[in-house]
Amino acid sequence: MPEMRNRYPGPDSYFERPAEKLVLEGHRCWTRGYVMRSTEPWTDAQLLYRRILGDANGEQAIIALAGFVKTR
C-alpha cells in the first residue's frame, strides 16, 4: 500500500510540517529563553515564525505565543 504511506507522513517528517514546527519548536524556544533567562531563544522563535508565516503574520503569531505562555 504505497499510496497509504504517502498520505500519512512518518514520525520524522511529522515534526517538519509547518504547524507542528511552529507550535513545538516555538514553545520550546520560548521555554528555553525563560529557563536560561536569555532573549536569544526568543529571537530564534521570532525568526522561525517570520520565516514560515511572513513578517506581519509572524509578528502577530509570536505575540500570541508570548501571551499564551504568560497565561500558563
FENCOR-V345416 format. One record per residue. N is the residue number from 0. RES is the residue in one small letter. PSI is psi in degrees with one decimal (* if undefined). OMEGA is omega in degrees with one decimal (none if undefined). D_CENTER is the distance of its C-alpha to the mean C-alpha in Angstrom with 2 decimals. Layout:
# FENCOR-V345416
{{N:RES:PSI:OMEGA:D_CENTER} {N:RES:PSI:OMEGA:D_CENTER}}
This chain:
# FENCOR-V345416
{{0:m:64.8:-179.9:32.09} {1:p:-30.9:-179.9:29.98} {2:e:-30.9:177.5:28.88} {3:m:-37.3:178.9:27.18} {4:r:-34.4:-179.8:25.23} {5:n:-26.4:-179.1:23.93} {6:r:-30.1:-176.4:22.87} {7:y:105.8:-177.3:20.87} {8:p:149.9:178.3:18.48} {9:g:174.1:-176.5:18.98} {10:p:-32.0:-179.9:16.83} {11:d:-40.3:-178.0:15.82} {12:s:-19.8:-179.0:14.72} {13:y:-44.4:-176.4:12.98} {14:f:-6.4:176.9:9.84} {15:e:-7.2:177.1:10.03} {16:r:139.5:-174.3:9.99} {17:p:-44.4:-177.9:7.77} {18:a:-45.3:179.7:7.20} {19:e:-38.8:179.4:6.62} {20:k:-42.9:179.1:4.33} {21:l:-48.7:-176.2:2.11} {22:v:-53.9:-173.2:3.99} {23:l:-50.6:-178.7:5.04} {24:e:-37.2:177.7:4.01} {25:g:-46.6:179.2:3.19} {26:h:-39.2:178.5:6.23} {27:r:-44.9:178.3:7.79} {28:c:-43.0:-178.3:8.08} {29:w:-42.6:179.1:9.40} {30:t:-42.9:179.1:11.69} {31:r:-41.5:178.4:12.86} {32:g:-39.1:178.9:13.86} {33:y:-46.5:-177.7:15.73} {34:v:-41.6:-177.8:17.48} {35:m:-9.5:-174.9:18.38} {36:r:49.2:-178.1:19.34} {37:s:144.4:177.0:17.82} {38:t:-9.2:-178.6:15.98} {39:e:-47.5:176.8:15.01} {40:p:-30.8:177.3:11.68} {41:w:-37.8:175.4:10.99} {42:t:-40.3:177.0:12.06} {43:d:-42.4:178.7:9.77} {44:a:-42.6:179.8:6.70} {45:q:-42.4:178.3:8.99} {46:l:-39.5:176.9:9.92} {47:l:-48.6:-178.5:6.71} {48:y:-42.0:179.8:6.59} {49:r:-35.9:179.2:10.31} {50:r:-41.0:-176.5:10.55} {51:i:-40.1:-172.5:9.04} {52:l:-10.7:-173.0:10.51} {53:g:166.4:-173.6:13.37} {54:d:-53.0:-175.1:14.65} {55:a:-50.1:-179.4:15.86} {56:n:-35.4:177.8:13.21} {57:g:-39.7:178.3:10.42} {58:e:-45.1:178.3:12.67} {59:q:-40.2:-177.5:13.25} {60:a:-38.8:-179.5:9.71} {61:i:-32.7:174.6:9.16} {62:i:-40.8:176.8:12.63} {63:a:-39.4:177.1:11.94} {64:l:-43.6:178.4:9.24} {65:a:-42.9:177.5:12.03} {66:g:-40.4:178.8:14.55} {67:f:-45.9:-178.2:13.03} {68:v:-37.5:-179.6:12.85} {69:k:-31.6:-176.9:16.36} {70:t:-12.9:-178.3:17.83} {71:r:*:none:17.12}}
